[in-house]
Amino acid sequence: MEVKQPTTYEQQIIKLRARGCQISDDGECQKILQNVNYYRLTAYFLPFKKADDTYFDVTIERIYNIYEFDRKLRRILLTAIEEIEIKLRTRLAYYHSHEYGALGYKDSNNFNQKHKHELFENKIKAEISNNRNVLYVKHHLENYEGQFPIWVAVELFTFGMLSFFFADLKGVDRRSVAENDFAVNADVLQSWLACCTDIRNICAHYGRLYYRRFSKFPKTPERYRQLSNTVFDYICIIKYLFPDKQRWNSETLTALEALINEYDGVIKLNHIGFPTNWTDLLNSTEKLDTTNNLVSTQMTTKKR
């Protein structure tokens, strides 16, 4: 198949208009296309796309405003996920070092049988190499023969590495970290960390959240509404794992409310999976399990 040829801004405007996008000012539209790649921008037309690849009536200004909403939403979520990631690094390093020693993570016997130790070690080596000029990495390479205690090594872990580290712990260790540090069942936490990894990576690489369905369905605790793979349900997971419930309400939830209000009339809540009572569900006083502080070990089953 022949690769498509590049188009000028003028040609891109013609193509958008031919597909049904309303453009009242070509100059303003070109400014948008000069700042946001045509290919990236057209993904935000998905909710307005017809079967014949044309669009329902929608203005370029509205599409750009949806794009701006998405950009600001990513920023809010990345800030929240950062705190979860820092807490996870801290808890895993503390627990593992006290159970197995500073270098216990180098011994494959300290993980479950699914653990691929050679792959794990190679990932750590790659992160050390990529960060060899960072002061604390350089310090350990020069003064400790490249031996990194877990509380140092963990600072090099990506969220994905942290998620796999938790998943590869022995059963008793997974349960201890999950129940004591996050007040959830280990299988639930493992599922949620995988989901957080996905949305974190999408946000960090400026991917689209609006009108998106994620590939993973998070596990749902018993006695709670069914979690799905929408943006809203992933935000619920972030809320559950966020370390400071008061700050979640005063900072994250407040920022989300302000953002939704700012783009009222531009976005549609159902496009991001938000129910009408979303503010109640995202309030940190709303409990996962009303009968127990620890999320149940039983899972609901969802047909997929």
C-alpha positions in Angstrom: 0.0 0.0 0.0 1.3 3.4 -1.0 2.2 5.7 1.9 0.0 8.9 2.1 1.7 12.1 1.0 1.9 15.2 3.2 -0.7 17.9 2.9 -0.5 21.6 3.4 -2.5 23.5 6.0 -4.8 24.7 3.2 -5.4 21.2 2.0 -6.1 20.0 5.6 -8.7 22.7 6.0 -10.3 21.6 2.7 -10.4 18.0 3.9 -11.9 18.9 7.2 -14.6 21.0 5.6 -15.4 18.3 3.0 -16.0 15.9 5.9 -18.5 18.2 7.5 -16.5 20.2 10.0 -17.8 23.8 10.2 -15.0 26.3 9.7 -15.9 30.0 9.7 -12.4 31.4 9.8 -9.7 29.7 7.8 -6.9 31.8 9.4 -8.0 30.7 13.0 -8.3 27.1 11.8 -4.7 27.2 10.4 -3.4 28.5 13.7 -4.9 25.5 15.4 -3.4 23.1 12.8 0.0 24.8 13.2 0.0 24.0 17.0 -1.8 20.7 17.0 -0.9 18.0 14.4 -3.9 17.3 12.0 -3.6 13.6 12.8 -3.8 14.2 16.5 -6.7 16.6 16.3 -8.8 14.4 14.1 -9.0 11.8 16.8 -11.2 14.2 18.7 -13.8 14.0 16.0 -14.6 10.3 16.9 -17.8 11.1 18.9 -19.1 13.0 15.8 -18.1 10.6 13.1 -20.6 9.0 10.8 -20.4 5.5 9.2 -19.3 7.1 5.9 -16.3 8.8 7.6 -17.9 12.2 7.5 -18.8 14.3 10.6 -22.1 15.3 12.2 -22.3 19.1 12.4 -19.5 20.3 14.7 -17.3 23.3 14.6 -13.5 23.3 14.6 -13.7 25.5 17.7 -15.6 22.9 19.6 -13.1 20.2 18.6 -10.2 22.3 19.7 -11.9 23.1 23.0 -12.4 19.3 23.6 -8.7 18.9 22.9 -7.9 21.6 25.5 -10.2 20.0 28.0 -8.4 16.7 27.4 -5.0 18.3 27.9 -6.0 19.9 31.2 -7.6 16.6 32.4 -4.3 14.8 31.7 -2.4 17.3 33.8 -4.8 16.9 36.8 -4.6 13.1 36.6 -0.8 13.0 36.3 -0.4 15.1 39.4 -2.6 12.7 41.3 -0.9 9.6 39.9 2.5 11.0 40.9 1.5 10.8 44.6 0.3 7.2 44.2 3.5 6.3 42.5 5.7 7.9 45.2 3.7 6.1 48.0 4.0 2.8 46.1 7.8 3.2 45.8 8.0 4.0 49.5 5.9 1.1 50.7 7.5 -1.5 48.5 11.0 -0.5 49.3 10.3 -0.4 53.1 8.6 -3.7 53.2 11.0 -5.6 50.9 14.1 -4.3 52.6 12.9 -5.2 56.1 11.8 -8.7 55.0 14.7 -9.6 52.7 17.5 -7.0 53.2 18.8 -4.1 51.2 19.7 -6.2 48.3 17.0 -8.9 48.6 15.5 -7.8 45.4 18.5 -9.3 43.6 17.6 -12.8 44.8 14.9 -14.6 42.6 14.0 -16.7 45.6 12.3 -13.7 47.2 9.7 -13.5 44.5 6.9 -15.8 43.2 7.4 -18.5 40.5 6.0 -16.2 37.8 8.8 -13.8 38.3 11.2 -13.4 35.3 14.3 -12.4 37.2 16.7 -12.0 34.3 14.2 -9.6 32.6 13.8 -7.8 35.8 17.5 -7.3 36.3 18.0 -6.2 32.7 15.4 -3.5 33.2 17.1 -2.2 36.3 20.5 -2.2 34.5 18.9 -0.3 31.6 17.5 2.3 34.0 20.9 2.7 35.8 22.6 3.1 32.4 20.1 5.7 31.2 20.5 7.6 34.5 24.3 7.1 35.0 25.0 10.9 35.1 22.3 11.5 37.8 24.2 12.3 41.0 22.9 9.6 43.3 23.3 7.0 40.5 26.8 8.1 39.9 27.5 8.1 43.6 26.5 4.4 44.0 28.4 3.4 40.8 31.6 5.0 42.0 31.4 4.3 45.8 29.4 1.1 46.2 30.5 -0.9 43.2 27.1 -0.5 41.6 25.2 -2.0 44.5 21.9 -0.1 44.8 19.8 -0.8 48.0 16.2 -1.3 47.1 15.2 2.1 48.5 17.6 3.6 46.0 16.9 1.3 43.1 13.2 1.8 43.4 13.6 5.5 42.6 14.6 4.4 39.1 11.5 2.2 38.6 8.8 3.2 36.2 5.2 2.8 37.3 5.1 -0.3 35.1 8.1 -1.8 36.9 6.5 -1.0 40.3 3.3 -2.7 39.2 5.2 -5.8 38.1 7.3 -5.8 41.2 4.2 -5.9 43.3 2.6 -8.6 41.1 5.8 -10.8 41.4 5.9 -10.7 45.2 5.2 -13.9 47.1 1.5 -14.3 48.1 2.1 -13.4 51.7 4.0 -10.3 50.8 1.4 -9.2 48.2 -1.3 -9.5 50.8 0.6 -7.7 53.5 1.4 -4.7 51.3 -2.1 -4.5 49.8 -4.0 -4.9 53.0 -1.8 -2.9 55.4 -0.7 -0.1 53.1 -3.6 0.3 50.7 -6.6 -1.4 52.5 -7.5 -3.5 49.5 -7.3 -7.1 48.5 -4.1 -8.1 46.7 -5.8 -9.1 43.5 -7.7 -5.9 43.4 -4.6 -3.8 44.0 -2.7 -5.7 41.3 -5.5 -5.0 38.8 -5.7 -1.4 39.8 -1.9 -0.8 39.5 -2.0 -2.2 36.0 -4.8 0.2 35.1 -2.9 3.1 36.7 0.1 2.2 34.6 -1.9 2.4 31.4 -3.6 5.8 32.2 -0.3 7.2 33.5 1.5 6.3 30.3 -1.2 7.7 28.2 -1.2 11.0 30.1 2.6 11.2 30.1 2.8 10.7 26.3 -0.1 13.2 25.7 -2.5 10.5 24.5 -6.2 11.1 24.2 -8.5 10.4 27.2 -11.7 11.8 25.8 -14.0 9.2 24.3 -11.7 6.4 25.2 -12.2 2.9 26.3 -9.2 1.3 28.0 -8.1 -2.2 27.2 -8.2 -3.4 30.8 -11.3 -3.8 33.0 -10.4 -3.2 36.7 -11.4 -5.8 39.2 -14.5 -4.7 41.1 -14.8 -5.3 44.9 -17.9 -7.1 46.1 -20.8 -4.9 47.3 -19.7 -2.0 45.1 -21.0 -0.8 41.7 -19.4 -2.5 38.7 -16.2 -0.8 37.6 -15.7 -0.5 33.8 -13.0 0.6 31.4 -14.1 4.3 31.1 -12.0 7.3 32.0 -14.3 7.9 34.9 -13.8 4.4 36.4 -10.1 4.8 36.1 -10.3 8.1 37.9 -12.3 6.2 40.7 -9.3 3.9 41.0 -7.0 6.9 41.3 -9.2 8.3 44.0 -9.2 5.0 46.0 -5.4 4.8 45.9 -4.6 8.5 46.5 -2.8 8.7 49.8 -4.4 11.8 51.3 -8.2 11.8 51.2 -8.6 15.4 52.4 -6.3 16.7 49.7 -8.0 14.6 47.1 -11.2 16.5 47.9 -9.6 19.9 48.3 -7.2 19.7 45.3 -8.0 17.0 42.8 -11.8 16.9 43.0 -11.9 20.7 43.2 -9.8 20.9 40.1 -12.0 18.3 38.3 -15.1 20.2 39.2 -13.6 23.5 37.9 -12.5 21.9 34.7 -16.0 20.3 34.0 -17.6 23.6 34.7 -15.2 25.5 32.4 -16.1 23.2 29.5 -19.8 22.8 30.2 -21.6 22.9 26.9 -18.5 21.8 25.0 -17.9 18.2 26.4 -20.5 15.5 27.1 -20.1 13.7 30.4 -21.1 10.4 28.8 -18.2 10.7 26.4 -15.9 10.2 29.4 -18.1 7.8 31.3 -19.1 10.3 34.0 -22.6 9.6 35.6 -24.8 12.4 36.7 -23.8 11.9 40.3 -20.1 11.8 39.5 -19.1 14.4 42.2 -20.6 12.2 44.9 -18.8 9.1 43.6 -15.5 10.9 43.4 -15.8 12.4 46.9 -13.3 10.7 49.2 -15.9 10.1 51.8 -17.7 7.7 49.5 -16.6 4.2 50.6 -15.6 1.2 48.6 -17.1 -1.3 51.0 -19.7 0.1 53.4 -19.4 -3.0 55.7 -15.6 -3.2 56.0 -12.7 -0.9 55.7 -10.8 -3.6 53.8 -12.0 -4.3 50.2 -13.5 -7.8 50.0 -11.5 -10.6 48.6 -14.4 -11.7 46.5 -14.8 -10.3 43.0 -17.8 -9.7 40.9 -17.8 -11.3 37.5 -18.4 -9.2 34.4 -19.2 -10.6 31.0 -16.8 -9.1 28.5 
